[in-house]
Amino acid sequence: MTESVFIDRASGTGFDTATELINAYIERFSKEVSAATGADVRFNSLDGDGFTRVKRGSATVGINVLEEAGELIFVSRIMKTPAQNKEACFRRLLELNYSATSDAAFALEKSTDTICLRAQRSIAGLDYDEFEEMLSTVATVADEWDDRLIEEFS
């Protein structure tokens, strides 16, 4: 019998893949949101590519497990790179990265010329509280800044 690679520290439950661990965390997050809101809230498990989305306010957060690399990425697309005032926009994003994004950071998705907010972490040693904190950070910051940045630079 082989030992599980990923262990949930709170419950001691072992998982053979990062995807199984993150799906368990998504299920737990669904239950906690349901309890907090009094409504039956269900977030989708990761698909075959290790991806799902969670909506919060005006922001949608993608959750992506890179199984081979053992990495977890949270990403929220904010806006297309503006045609005008790019330098001012990028300066604003760098200033926000310093003061307003916590463990997340604004980044440029080169292939789509899209400004995103993202957070990335190794899944090794990740516990549920860290998962929830990263998800909450990206969702909260994206929800706070997406409309403001679009208004300011579009």
NUTIVEX-502933 format. One record per residue: residue number from 1; residue in three letters; x negated, y negated, z negated of N, C-alpha, C in turn. Coordinates in Angstrom, 3 decimals. Atoms other than C-alpha are relative to their C-alpha. Layout:
REM NUTIVEX-502933
+-----+---------+----------+----------+----------+----------+----------+----------+----------+----------+----------+
! num ! residuo !     n.c1 !     n.c2 !     n.c3 !    ca.c1 !    ca.c2 !    ca.c3 !     c.c1 !     c.c2 !     c.c3 !
+-----+---------+----------+----------+----------+----------+----------+----------+----------+----------+----------+
! NUM !     ALA !        X !        Y !        Z !        X !        Y !        Z !        X !        Y !        Z !
...
+-----+---------+----------+----------+----------+----------+----------+----------+----------+----------+----------+
This chain:
REM NUTIVEX-502933
+-----+---------+----------+----------+----------+----------+----------+----------+----------+----------+----------+
! num ! residuo !     n.c1 !     n.c2 !     n.c3 !    ca.c1 !    ca.c2 !    ca.c3 !     c.c1 !     c.c2 !     c.c3 !
+-----+---------+----------+----------+----------+----------+----------+----------+----------+----------+----------+
!   1 !     MET !   -0.845 !    1.173 !    0.000 !    0.000 !    0.000 !    0.000 !   -0.893 !   -1.239 !    0.000 !
!   2 !     THR !    0.797 !    1.215 !   -0.080 !   -1.404 !   -3.382 !    0.989 !    0.609 !   -1.082 !   -0.883 !
!   3 !     GLU !   -0.429 !    1.100 !    0.849 !   -1.240 !   -6.439 !   -1.197 !    0.567 !   -1.126 !    0.858 !
!   4 !     SER !   -0.589 !    1.121 !   -0.727 !    0.966 !   -9.344 !   -0.087 !   -1.008 !   -1.129 !    0.099 !
!   5 !     VAL !    0.939 !    1.083 !   -0.257 !   -0.937 !  -12.251 !    1.375 !    0.463 !   -1.296 !   -0.651 !
!   6 !     PHE !   -0.553 !    1.242 !    0.517 !    1.373 !  -15.053 !    0.201 !    0.869 !    0.303 !   -1.212 !
!   7 !     ILE !   -0.710 !   -0.229 !    1.246 !    2.669 !  -15.212 !   -3.353 !    0.704 !   -1.284 !   -0.421 !
!   8 !     ASP !   -0.721 !    1.115 !    0.588 !    5.380 !  -17.504 !   -4.683 !   -0.341 !   -0.003 !   -1.488 !
!   9 !     ARG !    0.475 !    0.044 !    1.393 !    3.861 !  -18.595 !   -7.992 !    1.133 !   -0.012 !   -1.015 !
!  10 !     ALA !   -1.109 !    0.103 !    0.958 !    7.211 !  -19.344 !   -9.641 !    0.641 !    1.352 !   -0.273 !
!  11 !     SER !   -0.704 !   -1.272 !    0.165 !    8.772 !  -15.939 !   -9.027 !   -0.938 !    1.209 !   -0.012 !
!  12 !     GLY !    0.929 !   -1.118 !   -0.122 !    5.676 !  -13.798 !   -8.403 !    0.281 !    0.875 !    1.212 !
!  13 !     THR !   -0.366 !   -0.774 !   -1.188 !    7.318 !  -12.525 !   -5.193 !   -1.091 !   -0.129 !    1.052 !
!  14 !     GLY !    1.017 !   -0.017 !   -1.049 !    4.859 !  -11.502 !   -2.497 !    0.635 !    0.047 !    1.383 !
!  15 !     PHE !   -0.463 !    0.036 !   -1.381 !    5.306 !  -12.136 !    1.218 !   -1.170 !    0.370 !    0.912 !
!  16 !     ASP !    1.048 !   -0.447 !   -0.921 !    3.387 !  -10.540 !    4.070 !   -0.401 !   -1.065 !    1.008 !
!  17 !     THR !    0.318 !    1.046 !   -0.978 !    3.566 !  -13.600 !    6.326 !    0.352 !   -1.373 !   -0.570 !
!  18 !     ALA !   -0.306 !    1.379 !    0.383 !    3.584 !  -17.363 !    5.929 !    1.445 !   -0.334 !    0.356 !
!  19 !     THR !   -1.372 !    0.252 !   -0.429 !    6.870 !  -17.433 !    7.840 !    1.002 !    0.503 !   -1.034 !
!  20 !     GLU !   -0.901 !   -0.542 !    1.019 !    8.545 !  -15.200 !    5.238 !    0.019 !   -0.894 !   -1.240 !
!  21 !     LEU !    0.074 !    0.884 !    1.166 !    7.325 !  -17.450 !    2.413 !    0.760 !   -1.295 !    0.248 !
!  22 !     ILE !   -0.648 !    1.281 !   -0.290 !    8.487 !  -20.662 !    4.085 !    1.505 !    0.196 !    0.187 !
!  23 !     ASN !   -1.445 !   -0.270 !   -0.099 !   11.863 !  -19.097 !    4.977 !    0.634 !    0.140 !   -1.391 !
!  24 !     ALA !   -0.507 !   -0.104 !    1.374 !   12.298 !  -18.246 !    1.280 !    0.117 !   -1.391 !   -0.626 !
!  25 !     TYR !   -0.048 !    1.369 !    0.522 !   11.497 !  -21.861 !    0.404 !    1.135 !   -0.801 !    0.649 !
!  26 !     ILE !   -1.113 !    0.685 !   -0.671 !   13.970 !  -23.146 !    3.009 !    1.328 !    0.455 !   -0.599 !
!  27 !     GLU !   -1.230 !   -0.531 !    0.623 !   16.662 !  -20.879 !    1.535 !    0.189 !   -0.598 !   -1.394 !
!  28 !     ARG !   -0.087 !    0.593 !    1.343 !   15.869 !  -22.128 !   -1.978 !    0.366 !   -1.477 !    0.092 !
!  29 !     PHE !   -0.308 !    1.408 !   -0.194 !   15.952 !  -25.730 !   -0.742 !    1.480 !   -0.174 !    0.349 !
!  30 !     SER !   -1.424 !    0.036 !   -0.347 !   19.389 !  -25.071 !    0.820 !    0.863 !    0.140 !   -1.242 !
!  31 !     LYS !   -0.774 !   -0.227 !    1.225 !   20.684 !  -23.770 !   -2.510 !   -0.074 !   -1.210 !   -0.932 !
!  32 !     GLU !    0.141 !    1.161 !    0.881 !   19.295 !  -26.740 !   -4.436 !    0.765 !   -1.208 !    0.526 !
!  33 !     VAL !   -0.769 !    1.100 !   -0.594 !   20.802 !  -29.253 !   -2.002 !    1.492 !    0.268 !   -0.172 !
!  34 !     SER !   -1.410 !   -0.367 !    0.201 !   24.120 !  -27.380 !   -2.183 !    0.440 !   -0.292 !   -1.426 !
!  35 !     ALA !   -0.339 !    0.233 !    1.407 !   24.080 !  -27.515 !   -5.985 !    0.067 !   -1.495 !   -0.310 !
!  36 !     ALA !    0.054 !    1.439 !    0.269 !   23.185 !  -31.212 !   -5.993 !    1.162 !   -0.759 !    0.633 !
!  37 !     THR !   -1.058 !    0.714 !   -0.725 !   25.853 !  -32.211 !   -3.470 !    1.386 !    0.570 !   -0.239 !
!  38 !     GLY !   -1.295 !   -0.643 !    0.184 !   28.596 !  -29.785 !   -4.404 !    0.591 !    0.521 !    1.294 !
!  39 !     ALA !   -0.436 !   -0.506 !   -1.306 !   28.833 !  -28.759 !   -0.753 !   -0.891 !    1.177 !    0.388 !
!  40 !     ASP !    0.791 !   -1.125 !   -0.475 !   27.665 !  -25.595 !    0.971 !   -0.916 !   -0.485 !    1.122 !
!  41 !     VAL !    0.982 !    0.499 !   -0.964 !   24.496 !  -26.769 !    2.736 !   -0.942 !    1.137 !    0.353 !
!  42 !     ARG !    0.898 !   -1.050 !   -0.481 !   22.505 !  -24.352 !    4.863 !   -0.936 !   -0.580 !    1.051 !
!  43 !     PHE !    0.995 !    0.390 !   -0.992 !   19.286 !  -25.159 !    6.668 !   -0.453 !    1.262 !    0.719 !
!  44 !     ASN !    0.400 !   -1.153 !   -0.795 !   18.201 !  -22.878 !    9.479 !   -1.379 !    0.496 !   -0.382 !
!  45 !     SER !    1.317 !   -0.603 !    0.185 !   15.342 !  -20.464 !    8.966 !   -0.869 !   -0.333 !    1.201 !
!  46 !     LEU !    0.926 !    0.191 !   -1.109 !   12.268 !  -20.730 !   11.140 !    0.383 !    0.908 !    1.157 !
!  47 !     ASP !   -0.282 !   -0.822 !   -1.178 !   12.795 !  -19.511 !   14.686 !   -1.225 !    0.867 !    0.334 !
!  48 !     GLY !    1.080 !   -0.892 !   -0.404 !   10.533 !  -17.058 !   16.541 !   -1.330 !   -0.707 !    0.215 !
!  49 !     ASP !    1.228 !    0.791 !   -0.163 !    8.030 !  -19.855 !   17.153 !   -0.447 !   -0.631 !   -1.316 !
!  50 !     GLY !    0.364 !    0.551 !    1.304 !    7.923 !  -20.736 !   13.444 !    0.450 !   -1.429 !   -0.196 !
!  51 !     PHE !   -0.445 !    1.391 !    0.031 !    9.978 !  -23.927 !   13.781 !    1.466 !   -0.105 !   -0.384 !
!  52 !     THR !   -1.383 !    0.361 !    0.277 !   13.158 !  -25.435 !   12.367 !    0.046 !   -1.500 !   -0.283 !
!  53 !     ARG !   -0.201 !    1.428 !    0.269 !   14.614 !  -28.892 !   11.689 !    0.920 !   -0.193 !   -1.197 !
!  54 !     VAL !   -0.849 !    0.426 !    1.115 !   16.131 !  -30.617 !    8.657 !    0.322 !   -1.463 !    0.236 !
!  55 !     LYS !   -0.438 !    1.385 !   -0.217 !   18.152 !  -33.843 !    8.965 !    0.164 !   -0.694 !   -1.343 !
!  56 !     ARG !   -0.211 !    0.826 !    1.194 !   18.024 !  -36.613 !    6.362 !    0.180 !   -1.441 !    0.453 !
!  57 !     GLY !   -0.280 !    1.362 !   -0.452 !   19.660 !  -39.961 !    7.010 !   -0.167 !   -0.090 !    1.502 !
!  58 !     SER !    0.230 !    0.169 !   -1.439 !   18.504 !  -41.202 !   10.387 !   -1.195 !    0.807 !    0.492 !
!  59 !     ALA !    1.212 !   -0.737 !   -0.367 !   15.428 !  -38.956 !   10.347 !    0.265 !    1.498 !    0.117 !
!  60 !     THR !    0.018 !   -1.450 !   -0.132 !   15.008 !  -35.397 !   11.552 !   -1.433 !    0.456 !   -0.239 !
!  61 !     VAL !    1.332 !   -0.500 !    0.329 !   12.070 !  -33.478 !   10.095 !   -0.144 !    1.409 !    0.547 !
!  62 !     GLY !    0.337 !   -1.326 !   -0.483 !   10.580 !  -30.553 !   11.957 !   -0.902 !    0.682 !   -1.003 !
!  63 !     ILE !    0.855 !   -0.816 !    0.863 !    9.093 !  -27.792 !    9.832 !   -0.609 !    1.058 !    0.905 !
!  64 !     ASN !    0.676 !   -0.906 !   -0.923 !    6.487 !  -25.778 !   11.684 !   -1.076 !    0.790 !   -0.735 !
!  65 !     VAL !    1.027 !   -0.873 !    0.561 !    4.467 !  -22.795 !   10.484 !   -0.890 !    0.469 !    1.141 !
!  66 !     LEU !    0.994 !   -0.527 !   -0.941 !    1.293 !  -22.069 !   12.429 !   -0.592 !    1.237 !   -0.660 !
!  67 !     GLU !    0.314 !   -1.254 !    0.688 !    1.012 !  -18.448 !   11.359 !   -1.480 !    0.364 !    0.114 !
!  68 !     GLU !    1.398 !   -0.387 !   -0.220 !   -2.408 !  -17.757 !   12.902 !   -0.971 !   -0.871 !   -0.793 !
!  69 !     ALA !    0.877 !    0.940 !    0.702 !   -3.951 !  -20.861 !   11.319 !    0.328 !   -0.086 !   -1.485 !
!  70 !     GLY !   -0.413 !    0.085 !    1.395 !   -2.067 !  -20.487 !    8.032 !    0.321 !   -1.422 !   -0.419 !
!  71 !     GLU !   -0.287 !    1.411 !    0.238 !   -0.879 !  -24.098 !    8.286 !    1.499 !   -0.272 !    0.038 !
!  72 !     LEU !   -1.372 !    0.480 !    0.026 !    2.407 !  -25.835 !    7.508 !   -0.017 !   -1.462 !    0.409 !
!  73 !     ILE !   -0.071 !    1.378 !   -0.477 !    3.310 !  -29.033 !    9.350 !    1.444 !   -0.477 !   -0.107 !
!  74 !     PHE !   -1.276 !    0.717 !   -0.010 !    6.187 !  -31.418 !    8.691 !   -0.191 !   -1.175 !    0.941 !
!  75 !     VAL !    0.142 !    1.111 !   -0.949 !    6.784 !  -33.898 !   11.513 !    1.368 !   -0.602 !    0.303 !
!  76 !     SER !   -1.209 !    0.723 !   -0.373 !    9.378 !  -36.554 !   12.256 !   -0.361 !   -0.989 !    1.092 !
!  77 !     ARG !    0.247 !    0.945 !   -1.093 !    9.433 !  -38.360 !   15.579 !    0.687 !   -1.318 !   -0.325 !
!  78 !     ILE !   -0.500 !    1.312 !    0.386 !    9.866 !  -42.073 !   14.968 !    0.472 !   -0.783 !    1.219 !
!  79 !     MET !   -0.330 !    0.815 !   -1.171 !    9.794 !  -43.798 !   18.365 !   -1.062 !    0.203 !    1.070 !
!  80 !     LYS !    0.995 !    0.039 !   -1.072 !    8.090 !  -43.993 !   21.731 !   -0.965 !   -1.142 !   -0.283 !
!  81 !     THR !    0.960 !    1.089 !    0.130 !    4.936 !  -46.084 !   21.752 !    0.538 !   -1.200 !    0.770 !
!  82 !     PRO !   -0.576 !    1.163 !   -0.691 !    6.068 !  -49.622 !   22.588 !   -0.832 !   -0.416 !    1.208 !
!  83 !     ALA !    0.694 !    0.471 !   -1.203 !    5.217 !  -50.986 !   26.025 !   -0.727 !   -1.312 !   -0.279 !
!  84 !     GLN !    0.585 !    1.287 !    0.384 !    4.466 !  -54.397 !   24.486 !   -0.485 !    0.093 !   -1.458 !
!  85 !     ASN !    0.464 !    0.131 !    1.387 !    2.560 !  -55.256 !   21.302 !   -0.535 !    1.294 !   -0.599 !
!  86 !     LYS !    0.530 !   -1.264 !    0.514 !    0.826 !  -51.866 !   20.997 !   -0.986 !   -0.229 !   -1.142 !
!  87 !     GLU !    1.005 !    0.247 !    1.036 !   -2.055 !  -53.302 !   18.995 !    0.660 !   -0.384 !   -1.324 !
!  88 !     ALA !   -0.711 !    0.401 !    1.217 !    0.296 !  -54.955 !   16.498 !    0.725 !    1.190 !   -0.619 !
!  89 !     CYS !   -0.698 !   -1.191 !    0.483 !    2.299 !  -51.755 !   16.232 !   -0.972 !    0.957 !   -0.685 !
!  90 !     PHE !    0.977 !   -0.933 !    0.582 !   -0.759 !  -49.580 !   15.616 !   -0.598 !   -0.566 !   -1.287 !
!  91 !     ARG !    0.493 !    0.635 !    1.231 !   -2.075 !  -52.079 !   13.070 !    1.021 !    0.183 !   -1.127 !
!  92 !     ARG !   -1.067 !   -0.163 !    0.994 !    1.278 !  -51.955 !   11.256 !    0.033 !    1.437 !   -0.520 !
!  93 !     LEU !   -0.011 !   -1.405 !    0.407 !    1.179 !  -48.151 !   11.227 !   -1.184 !    0.323 !   -0.909 !
!  94 !     LEU !    1.171 !   -0.235 !    0.856 !   -2.347 !  -48.133 !    9.782 !    0.206 !   -0.621 !   -1.379 !
!  95 !     GLU !   -0.301 !    0.639 !    1.284 !   -1.262 !  -50.587 !    7.079 !    0.989 !    0.847 !   -0.802 !
!  96 !     LEU !   -0.974 !   -0.857 !    0.676 !    1.725 !  -48.367 !    6.273 !   -0.642 !    1.295 !   -0.488 !
!  97 !     ASN !    0.707 !   -1.213 !    0.421 !   -0.526 !  -45.285 !    6.166 !   -0.730 !   -0.229 !   -1.321 !
!  98 !     TYR !    0.746 !    0.318 !    1.214 !   -2.521 !  -47.033 !    3.453 !    0.915 !   -0.191 !   -1.209 !
!  99 !     SER !   -0.795 !    0.431 !    1.143 !    0.381 !  -48.221 !    1.330 !    1.389 !    0.617 !   -0.151 !
! 100 !     ALA !   -1.423 !   -0.346 !    0.058 !    3.717 !  -46.599 !    2.148 !    0.351 !    1.432 !    0.394 !
! 101 !     THR !   -0.354 !   -1.318 !   -0.527 !    3.441 !  -43.007 !    3.341 !   -0.326 !    1.171 !   -0.921 !
! 102 !     SER !    0.323 !   -1.050 !    0.955 !    2.269 !  -41.045 !    0.281 !   -0.920 !    1.041 !    0.651 !
! 103 !     ASP !    0.837 !   -1.058 !   -0.574 !    0.912 !  -37.684 !    1.542 !    0.200 !    0.183 !    1.498 !
! 104 !     ALA !   -0.248 !   -0.071 !   -1.443 !    2.205 !  -38.234 !    5.075 !   -0.810 !   -1.106 !    0.685 !
! 105 !     ALA !    0.695 !    1.037 !   -0.769 !    0.690 !  -40.342 !    7.853 !    0.659 !   -0.142 !    1.361 !
! 106 !     PHE !   -0.456 !    0.226 !   -1.366 !    1.821 !  -41.952 !   11.060 !   -1.094 !    0.467 !    0.952 !
! 107 !     ALA !    0.941 !   -0.516 !   -0.996 !    0.211 !  -40.422 !   14.129 !    0.615 !   -0.169 !    1.380 !
! 108 !     LEU !   -0.450 !    0.097 !   -1.381 !    0.450 !  -40.550 !   17.896 !   -0.032 !    1.388 !    0.629 !
! 109 !     GLU !   -0.084 !   -1.259 !   -0.743 !    1.658 !  -37.457 !   19.754 !   -0.347 !   -0.333 !    1.443 !
! 110 !     LYS !    0.550 !    0.423 !   -1.283 !   -0.456 !  -37.910 !   22.865 !    0.812 !    0.512 !    1.187 !
! 111 !     SER !   -0.668 !   -0.599 !   -1.158 !    1.447 !  -35.555 !   25.159 !    1.333 !   -0.662 !    0.328 !
! 112 !     THR !   -1.293 !    0.641 !   -0.234 !    4.726 !  -37.463 !   24.720 !   -0.031 !   -1.503 !   -0.258 !
! 113 !     ASP !    0.154 !    1.424 !    0.311 !    3.370 !  -40.915 !   23.776 !    1.023 !   -0.432 !   -1.054 !
! 114 !     THR !   -0.980 !    0.219 !    1.051 !    5.501 !  -40.729 !   20.638 !   -0.690 !   -0.205 !   -1.337 !
! 115 !     ILE !    0.482 !    0.227 !    1.362 !    4.814 !  -42.156 !   17.201 !    0.771 !    0.933 !   -0.923 !
! 116 !     CYS !   -0.584 !   -0.967 !    0.919 !    5.425 !  -39.528 !   14.550 !   -0.497 !   -0.268 !   -1.409 !
! 117 !     LEU !    0.469 !   -0.065 !    1.376 !    5.177 !  -39.211 !   10.802 !   -0.236 !    1.467 !   -0.282 !
! 118 !     ARG !    0.292 !   -1.417 !    0.208 !    3.484 !  -36.006 !    9.749 !   -0.757 !    0.239 !   -1.292 !
! 119 !     ALA !    0.773 !   -0.484 !    1.143 !    2.075 !  -34.079 !    6.829 !   -0.373 !    1.439 !    0.312 !
! 120 !     GLN !    0.488 !   -1.343 !   -0.311 !    0.007 !  -30.911 !    7.109 !   -0.756 !    0.539 !   -1.197 !
! 121 !     ARG !    0.664 !   -0.637 !    1.134 !   -1.276 !  -28.426 !    4.549 !   -0.197 !    1.476 !    0.291 !
! 122 !     SER !    0.191 !   -1.445 !   -0.031 !   -2.715 !  -24.961 !    4.302 !    1.121 !    0.648 !   -0.804 !
! 123 !     ILE !   -1.068 !   -0.694 !    0.716 !   -0.059 !  -22.477 !    3.236 !   -0.563 !    0.801 !   -1.175 !
! 124 !     ALA !    0.623 !   -0.739 !    1.101 !   -2.527 !  -20.618 !    1.013 !    0.150 !   -0.805 !   -1.288 !
! 125 !     GLY !   -0.163 !    0.654 !    1.291 !   -1.626 !  -21.459 !   -2.578 !    1.158 !   -0.984 !   -0.079 !
! 126 !     LEU !   -1.144 !    0.923 !   -0.009 !    1.413 !  -23.522 !   -1.561 !    1.101 !    0.540 !   -0.896 !
! 127 !     ASP !   -1.148 !   -0.429 !    0.790 !    4.189 !  -23.401 !   -4.125 !    1.245 !   -0.774 !    0.448 !
! 128 !     TYR !   -1.251 !    0.614 !   -0.437 !    7.827 !  -24.386 !   -3.768 !    0.033 !   -1.496 !   -0.280 !
! 129 !     ASP !   -0.035 !    1.422 !    0.339 !    7.417 !  -27.717 !   -5.547 !   -0.800 !   -0.829 !    0.999 !
! 130 !     GLU !    0.794 !    0.711 !   -1.013 !    4.691 !  -28.744 !   -3.088 !    0.745 !   -0.044 !    1.333 !
! 131 !     PHE !   -0.796 !   -0.042 !   -1.224 !    6.854 !  -27.624 !   -0.157 !    1.098 !   -1.054 !   -0.050 !
! 132 !     GLU !   -1.106 !    0.938 !    0.134 !    9.815 !  -29.644 !   -1.440 !   -0.504 !   -1.450 !   -0.010 !
! 133 !     GLU !    0.562 !    1.346 !    0.065 !    7.640 !  -32.699 !   -2.189 !   -0.446 !   -0.479 !    1.386 !
! 134 !     MET !    0.427 !    0.382 !   -1.348 !    6.113 !  -32.697 !    1.322 !    1.200 !   -0.277 !    0.900 !
! 135 !     LEU !   -1.209 !    0.189 !   -0.795 !    9.521 !  -32.294 !    2.953 !    0.695 !   -1.298 !   -0.393 !
! 136 !     SER !   -0.650 !    1.207 !    0.492 !   11.000 !  -35.018 !    0.789 !   -0.774 !   -1.253 !    0.403 !
! 137 !     THR !    0.829 !    1.152 !   -0.368 !    8.088 !  -37.379 !    1.456 !    0.187 !   -0.362 !    1.463 !
! 138 !     VAL !   -0.139 !    0.277 !   -1.430 !    8.284 !  -37.037 !    5.233 !    1.412 !   -0.486 !    0.309 !
! 139 !     ALA !   -1.389 !    0.407 !   -0.259 !   12.090 !  -37.279 !    5.236 !    0.278 !   -1.407 !   -0.511 !
! 140 !     THR !   -0.272 !    1.307 !    0.603 !   12.200 !  -40.294 !    2.920 !   -0.727 !   -1.118 !    0.745 !
! 141 !     VAL !    0.780 !    1.033 !   -0.687 !    9.412 !  -42.247 !    4.618 !    0.508 !   -0.193 !    1.425 !
! 142 !     ALA !   -0.527 !    0.118 !   -1.369 !   10.726 !  -41.471 !    8.117 !    1.344 !   -0.706 !    0.005 !
! 143 !     ASP !   -1.320 !    0.631 !    0.075 !   14.261 !  -42.440 !    7.111 !   -0.127 !   -1.489 !   -0.328 !
! 144 !     GLU !    0.202 !    1.403 !    0.373 !   12.983 !  -45.679 !    5.571 !   -0.565 !   -0.825 !    1.146 !
! 145 !     TRP !    0.750 !    0.808 !   -0.958 !   10.746 !  -46.735 !    8.458 !    0.414 !    0.160 !    1.454 !
! 146 !     ASP !   -0.294 !   -0.184 !   -1.425 !   12.166 !  -45.336 !   11.720 !    0.780 !   -1.171 !    0.584 !
! 147 !     ASP !   -0.812 !    1.103 !   -0.525 !   14.866 !  -47.956 !   12.223 !   -0.743 !   -1.333 !   -0.080 !
! 148 !     ARG !    0.745 !    1.262 !    0.162 !   12.639 !  -50.760 !   10.911 !   -1.069 !   -0.159 !    1.075 !
! 149 !     LEU !    1.050 !    0.081 !   -1.027 !    9.788 !  -49.916 !   13.283 !    0.580 !   -0.171 !    1.395 !
! 150 !     ILE !   -0.666 !    0.157 !   -1.301 !   12.123 !  -49.549 !   16.250 !    0.457 !   -1.446 !    0.176 !
! 151 !     GLU !   -0.452 !    1.390 !   -0.077 !   13.642 !  -52.945 !   15.460 !   -1.170 !   -0.979 !    0.191 !
! 152 !     GLU !    1.161 !    0.900 !   -0.043 !   10.239 !  -54.549 !   14.999 !   -0.762 !    0.071 !    1.326 !
! 153 !     PHE !    0.883 !   -0.166 !   -1.169 !    8.536 !  -53.130 !   18.113 !    0.686 !    0.417 !    1.295 !
! 154 !     SER !   -0.675 !   -0.368 !   -1.254 !   11.198 !  -52.214 !   20.675 !    0.664 !   -1.198 !    0.642 !
+-----+---------+----------+----------+----------+----------+----------+----------+----------+----------+----------+
